């Protein structure tokens, strides 16, 4: 059986990446929506932290390996978001083309 960290690394670099696309663009899209809903500015990094907290709350209510895998995965994605990327300008241009009323 894979460790939780190994499984998380596999999930975020495989199926989830294929389904949801680039991390920075995906989490920026979520952040813009949540900013609109709450009226408070939410960053992509804060989206990761909120998702980690969601999974912690679920784990407290009922243990599931999936919760732990997702916590580890969101933590790894948070690390990616906090590190400068060579693709930052590309991601920003794609985002602004998709959402012309919003800047990041």
N, C-alpha and C positions, 0 to 999 in steps of 0.2 A: 504494500500500500504506500502511495506517495505521502510525503509530509504535507501539512497544510500549506507551507510556504511554496513547495514545489507545485502543488495543485493550483494555487493562486497565480503563480507566475505563468503557468501553462494557460490558464483561463484568460488572463488579461492580454496575453500575446497571441491568442488563437481565436476561439469562437466569439468572445465579446468584442475584440478589436474588429473582427470581420463584420459583426452585426452593427456596431455603433460607430465605427470609424475612428479617426484620430482623437486621442484623448483630449488635447487642448481645445479643439473645436467642439467636441461633444460636451465637455463640461462648461465651456463658455456659453453654449446654447442653453444649457440648463440654468446657469447663473443668470442669464438675461431674463428667462421666464420667471424664475423665483424673485428676481429684483422687481419685475413688473407686478407680481402678485403681492409681495410684501411691502413695496414702497421703500425698501432698504437696499442699499447696494450690496450685492452678494458676489463674491469672487469665485472663480472656478476652484480655487483651493478650499474655500469655505464649503463649496458643494461636496467635496471629498470628505471633509470633516463631518458634515451633517450626515452623509451616508454611513460613515463609520459609526456615528452615534446611533443612527437608526438600527444598525446591525447589533450594536452593544445592547440596546434596549430589548431587541428580539431575543438575544442570547440570554439575558437576565430572565426573561419570561419563560423561555424554553430552549434548552440546549439543542443545537443543530450544528453539525460539522460545516454545513453550508454557510452559516453565519460567520464562523471563524475564517473560512476560506475567503469570503467576501471582505471581511475586515482587513485581512492581509493584502488582498487585491487592491482595495481602496487606498491603503497605506502606500503601496508601491506606486499607484497612480499619482498620489499626492507628491511623492518624491519626484516623479517625472514633471509634474506641473511646476514645481518650485525650482527646477534646474533650467537655465537658459537653453533654448533649443535653436538649432540652425533653421528650423522650419517656422519659427515664430512669425516672421513676416508673411510667409506663404499662408499660414493658418489665419492670420489676421485678414489678409486680402480675401480669402475664401469666405470667411465669416461675414465680412462687410458686404461682399457681393450677394450673399444669401439673405442678409438682414440689413438692408441699406439704411434703415432708420436708426440703427444702433452702432455705436463704436465700442471697441474694446481697448 
